[in-house]
Amino acid sequence: MSGRQSGTAARPVALFVLGMARSGTSALTRVLSLCGGALPTGLVGGMEANPRGFFESRKATYVNEAILRRQGSAGYDPSLRLQQEGAFDAKAKAACLAEIGAFLSTLPAAPLVVLKDHRINAIAPLWFEAARIAGFDVVTVNAVRHPQEVIASVAKNAPATPALTNSLWLKYNLLAERDTRAIPRIFVEYPNLLDDWRREVKRISAACTIDLDDRDEVAIDEFLTPDLRRQRYDGPMVEPFGNDWNSTVYEMLSRAARDEPLDESVLDRVFEAYRASEDGFRTASENFRRNFKNPLLRPSVLRVIGEVLAISHGRRGTWA
């Protein structure tokens, strides 16, 4: 039957499209839906940033953002705070699984459903667990796109600096790779999808063991036009943090999108380096914000305190 994962015919398949926003995730999701995958109802429709639609559930975005906010995070949080040990205690995890499970219960009764929202990347293990509890087998398609194209696309549509977007690109690509190592997955680079979607769909079908032959080829050809790739970049890799993180991660994932071996240890090295740097700078930044709000450090108060101390020392010695 179309969309069934072989070997587990009694269980429907939840296919998650992961990766950084503006990496072709919407195009991938639409193509998969035109290959027999069912989409949730109540989608985020077309708007200036994505005129043809995002093909993601509005309810899922609300659920994800609520979970992230409760944990002191958000969809555009570059930190790895939620990947720290103990980020979710038992009560918080149970609440998250219940919320996600409630959403999953509203999905169409279909052999294959396709789910996408960039916020899922931050809490993917929770979504995978909830999906299994709900009776789904889980597979993923990880979208890949050059960081400079993503940065340019985000800059055109959102008030985010290149530094923030680059951090998010690293975070979401690293997490999407790490969190899917134990499940069926495939990497798809955006230009490759636009160049030959039939080849990419065949790769997805084989890697995830799902039947994607029930497809509307005319609709896909009409949808995947060259102008979907509005940002193009073929220059040298930009390394904004003074290291090789961008080039290393992109090279590894681009290779994987060509079915070449993926060296997970190389990505682990970048992840640990990013984790250490991100934690240090986040801690320093949060400390600054706390001190900045300290009323004792306001210039007017600081002046009074300083002069009172000087008077108490008789303005003598080092206080002269």
N, C-alpha and C positions, 0 to 999 in steps of 0.2 A: 504493500500500500504506500502511496506517496507520502514522504516525510517521515516514515517509520525508521527507527534505528534498528538495524538488523541484530538479531539475537535477543532483543527485549521487546518483542512485538506487543506485549501487554501494557507497556509503559510509553506514554507520550514523551517527546523530546523537547526540552527547553534549550533553544540555541541563543546564547548571549553574544551580542556584538560588542566587543570591548575595544578600548583604545582611547587616545586623546580626542577630544572634540575637534572638529574641522579636519579630521583625518580620513574622511570618506565613509564614516560610520552610517550616515543617513542613506547614502547611495547603496552601500552594502545591504542595509536592512530592507530597503525597497526592492532590490533585486531578489533577495531571498524570499520576500513575500510574494513576488511574482513567479517564484519557483515552487509554490505550494505551501510556504510557511504562513501561518495565521498570525496576524498582528492583534495587539490589545485594542479594545475600543477606546474612544476618547483620546485621540492622538493630538500631539502638538502640531498644528498646521503650518502652512507656508507663511513666511514673513520675509522681510527684506534680507535678513542674514541667510535664509535658505528658502527661496521662493517655492520650491517644489515640495516642501514639507520635511519634517524631521523624523516622522514615522516612529515616534516614541510616545509612550503613554503619559498623559498629564498626571494621572494618579500616581504613577511610579515616581515621577519627579517630585511630587509632594511628599511621598513616603520617604524617599531618599534624603531630601533636604531636611525633613523633620528629624530623622535619625542623626544626620550629621550635626545639626544645630544643637541637639541635646548633648552631644559629645564634644561640644566646643569647636566644631569644624564647620565646613561649608563646601559647596561644590568647587569653588575656586581657591581652596586652601592647599598651598603647595607642601604643607608639612606632612610628616609621617606619624603624627600624634596617635592616629587610630591603629597604627601598626605596632605600637609599643605594647609590651606585655602588660596585661591587666587593663587595657583601654576599655574593655567591656566586661563588667562583672557579670555574674550569672543572671541577676535580675534584669540588667540592661540588655543582655543578649537574648533572653527569653522574650522580652518586649519587642525587640527588633524582629525576631523570627515570626512572632505573632502578626506584626504589622505587614511584613512581606508576604506571609502566608495568606493573610486576608486578601491582599491584592491578587495573588496568584489564583485564588479561588474564583476570581472574576474573569479569568482568561477563557477564550473560546475553547470548546471541547474539540480539539484537533490533534492529529498525530504529531504535528510539529508547530511550535509557537516560537516566534522570534522576538527577543527582548533587547532593548537598547536604551541607555541613558548614561551619559558620561559619568554621572555620580556613582553608578554601580561599581566602577573601577575601585573606588575608595573602600568599599565594603563588600567586594565580590564574594568572599567566603561565606558571608551571611546569606547572600542570595542563593548561592549554590546549595547550601545546607537546607534552606527553606524550600527550594525547588525539589530536592530529593524527598523531603518530608511530605511534600504535596503530591508525590508520585511521579515525578519527572526524572528522566535521564538528562544529564547536563553535558552540553558540548559548547565550544566557543569558537568564534571567528575573531581574531585580533587584527584590527586595522592598523596599517603602518603608513606613515607619510613623512616626508622630509621635514625636519623641525622648522626650517626657514619658511616653508610654505604654510605650515600651521601658524607660525607667529604672524605672518603677513595677513592670513585670513582672520585670525582673532583680532588683530589690530584694526581691521576694517569694520568689525562688527561689535566690538566690546571695548570698554575703557580699561584695557589691561596693558601694562608695559611689556616690552620684549622679555625683560628679566623674569616677570611673573609667568608669562606664557611658557618660557623655556623651562622653568621649574616644574610647571604642570605637565609639560610634555615628557620630561624625565620621569616624574612621579607616576603618571598614569601608564606610560609604556612599560616601566619597570614592574609595576604592580600587576598589570595585565599578564605579563610573562610569568612572573613568580607564582601567581595564584592559580595558574592553569596548567601547571606541570603535571598534575596527576589526573587530568581529564582529557578526553579527545579534543584536539584543537588544531587550528590552521592559521597561518599568518597570511594576510592579503594586503599587498601594497596598492594604494589608491590608483596610481597611474596604470598599474597592471590590470586592474578591474576595468578601467575605461578603455584600455587597449584591446582586451580580449576577455570579455566577461564569461564567455562559454568555457574557456580554459580554466578560469578561476572558480567557477561554479563546479566544474568537474573535480578540481582539487578539493574544494570544500566537501563535496559529496563523499569522496574517497576517504579523506582524513577523519571525518566525523561519522562515517558509516550511515549516511542518510540519503534517501532517494529524493533528488531534486529535479526529476525529469518531467514533472507535471508543471510546465512553465509556459508563460505567455511571451514567446520570443519577440513578437512584434512590439509589445508594450515595453519590454526591457530595452530594445533598440531605440525606441522613441524616447525613453527616459534617459538613458546614458549617452547624452550628447557631449561633445568635446568641451563646450562652454561650462560644464559643471566644474572643471578644474580652472578656476579663475586666478589662482595664484600658482606661478611656476618659478622654479629656482634650479639653476644648474651651475651655480658658482661654488667657491670653496666653502667648506664647513665652517661655521662661526662657532667659536667656543667662548661664550660670555663669562664663564666662571674660571677661565684660565687653566683648564685641564682638558682631558680627552673624552669627557662623558658623552657629549653629543655624538661625536663621530663614532665612538665605540658602540653605543646603543643602536644608533641608526644602522651602522654596518651589520651588526649581528642580526637585527630584525629584518633588514632588507635581504640578507642572505636566506633567512628562514622563509621569507616570502617567495624565494626562488627554489625552495625545497632543498637548500644546502644545510649541512649540519649546524646546529645551534650550540655554541659553547656556553652552557649556563654558568660556568665558573667565572667567565669574563663579565657577565652581567651581574653576578653576585658581587664582584669586586667594585663595580660602579655603584651598585645599590648601597653597599656598606659605606662607601666614601660619601655618597649623597646623604645617607642617614646621619652620619657623624657630623657633617658640615651643617645640615639643616637643623639638627637638634641644637647645636651650639649657637648658631645665629638666631634661631627662634627664641632660645632662652635669653640671650642677650637683648633681643628686641623687646620681648615681653617685660624684662626687667627695666628697660628704658621707659616703656610706657607707664609702668607702675610708678617709677620715680618722677616722671613728667607730671603725673597727676597729684603728686604729694604736695599738699598746700604749704608745707614748710619750705618748699623750694621755689615758691613764687618770688619774683624779684623784690616786691614790696615787703613781704614777710622776711625774706632773707636779709634785707638791709636792716630791718629792725633788730633781728636776732644778732646780727654781727655787731651793731653798735652797742646793744645791751651788754654783750660779752666784753667788748672793749672797755666800756665804762666800769664793769665789775672788776676788771683787772687794772683799773686806774690808768688805762692807756699807757702803761709802762712796759718796759722790756720788749718782748716780741709783739706786744699789742700797741706799741707806741705809734 
